[in-house]
Amino acid sequence: MSYGEWFEQHASKHKKIVDKLVAHGYTKEQIIDYFDFENMVKEEIDFCPLYKDNKKCHEMQELNCYLCACPNFRFDDNGITKEGDKTKYSFCAIDSKDGKQGVYGDKIHQNCSKCTVPHHKEYVQNKFDIEWKKIMNSCVV
């Protein structure tokens, strides 16, 4: 699955959950709290493939899943730049010290597995918008 395909599918799943919460009168704070890992793994098992194994994507005590993808992640399925004989498809816009570029054959992709920036509740509160795609609008290069 391409980045773009994942992005659109995830946006749709996210919107469905948020629309349900808004219809039930949830406030911003309640919506953010709903997306805590411990709740999501029970209430929204299909939101993330890791949920079925009760597994977190990042090892941190309080993981919030509202920003499953990071607003600092940049991608282009057609490639962003050529670096020698390799093509870079993604990178971190803030060059997080916990992220790194991974080389996979002739492809370069951002590896965010050690970065927890978008999963902290305070970060989500600062970036929050009811429309996930508005928060993520800079991701597609």
C-alpha positions in Angstrom: 0.0 0.0 0.0 1.3 3.4 -0.9 1.6 6.3 1.6 -1.2 8.1 -0.3 -3.5 5.1 -0.1 -2.8 4.6 3.6 -3.3 8.3 4.2 -6.8 8.4 2.6 -7.9 5.2 4.3 -6.8 6.3 7.7 -8.4 9.7 7.2 -11.7 8.0 6.5 -11.4 5.7 9.6 -10.5 8.7 11.8 -13.3 10.8 10.5 -15.9 8.1 11.2 -14.8 7.8 14.8 -14.7 11.6 15.3 -18.1 12.1 13.7 -19.5 9.5 16.1 -18.0 11.2 19.1 -19.2 14.7 18.0 -22.7 13.3 17.4 -22.6 12.1 21.1 -21.6 15.6 22.2 -18.0 14.9 23.1 -15.8 18.0 23.8 -12.3 18.4 22.4 -10.8 17.1 25.6 -13.1 14.1 25.6 -12.3 13.3 22.0 -8.6 13.4 22.7 -9.0 11.2 25.8 -11.1 8.7 23.7 -8.0 8.3 21.5 -5.8 7.1 24.4 -4.4 3.7 23.5 -6.0 1.8 26.4 -9.5 3.0 25.2 -8.9 2.6 21.5 -7.7 -1.0 21.8 -11.0 -1.9 23.5 -13.4 0.4 21.6 -11.9 0.7 18.0 -10.1 -2.6 17.4 -10.1 -2.0 13.6 -8.5 1.4 13.8 -5.0 0.0 13.9 -3.7 -3.5 12.9 -1.6 -3.6 16.1 -4.7 -3.3 18.4 -5.7 -7.0 17.8 -2.5 -8.0 19.5 -2.8 -5.2 22.2 0.5 -3.9 20.9 1.7 -0.2 20.8 3.5 1.3 17.9 5.8 3.1 20.3 6.9 2.0 23.7 5.6 4.8 26.0 3.4 4.7 29.0 0.6 7.2 27.8 0.2 6.8 24.1 -2.4 8.9 22.4 -3.6 7.7 18.9 -5.3 10.8 17.7 -2.3 11.7 15.5 -1.6 8.1 14.4 0.5 9.7 11.7 2.7 12.6 12.4 2.1 16.1 11.0 5.8 16.4 10.6 6.1 13.4 8.2 6.4 14.4 4.6 5.9 12.0 1.7 5.5 11.7 -2.1 4.7 8.3 -3.6 6.5 9.4 -6.8 9.6 10.3 -4.9 10.9 13.6 -3.5 14.5 13.7 -4.5 17.2 11.5 -6.0 20.2 10.8 -3.8 22.7 9.1 -6.1 21.0 5.9 -7.4 18.3 6.0 -4.6 15.0 7.8 -4.4 13.8 9.5 -1.2 10.1 9.0 -0.6 9.7 10.4 2.9 11.4 12.5 5.5 10.8 14.3 8.9 10.1 18.1 8.5 11.6 18.8 12.0 14.5 16.4 11.6 13.6 14.7 14.9 16.6 13.4 16.8 14.7 10.2 17.4 14.0 9.6 13.7 16.3 8.4 10.9 16.4 7.7 7.3 16.2 4.1 6.3 17.7 2.7 3.0 15.8 -0.2 1.5 17.4 -1.2 -1.7 17.1 1.8 -4.0 14.4 3.5 -1.7 14.9 5.9 1.2 12.1 6.2 3.8 11.8 8.0 7.1 11.9 5.6 10.1 9.9 7.1 12.9 9.8 4.0 15.1 11.8 5.7 17.9 10.0 9.0 17.8 7.0 9.6 20.1 6.4 13.3 19.3 2.8 13.1 17.9 1.6 10.6 20.6 1.9 12.9 23.6 -1.5 14.3 24.8 -0.1 17.8 25.1 1.1 17.7 21.5 -2.3 16.5 20.3 -4.0 19.3 22.3 -1.7 21.9 20.6 -2.3 20.6 17.1 -5.9 19.5 17.5 -8.5 20.0 14.8 -11.7 18.1 14.5 -10.6 17.4 10.8 -7.5 15.2 10.9 -6.7 16.1 7.3 -6.3 19.8 8.3 -3.7 18.9 10.8 -2.0 16.6 8.3 -2.3 19.0 5.2 1.5 19.5 4.9 2.3 15.8 4.8 1.7 15.3 1.1 4.6 17.0 -0.7 
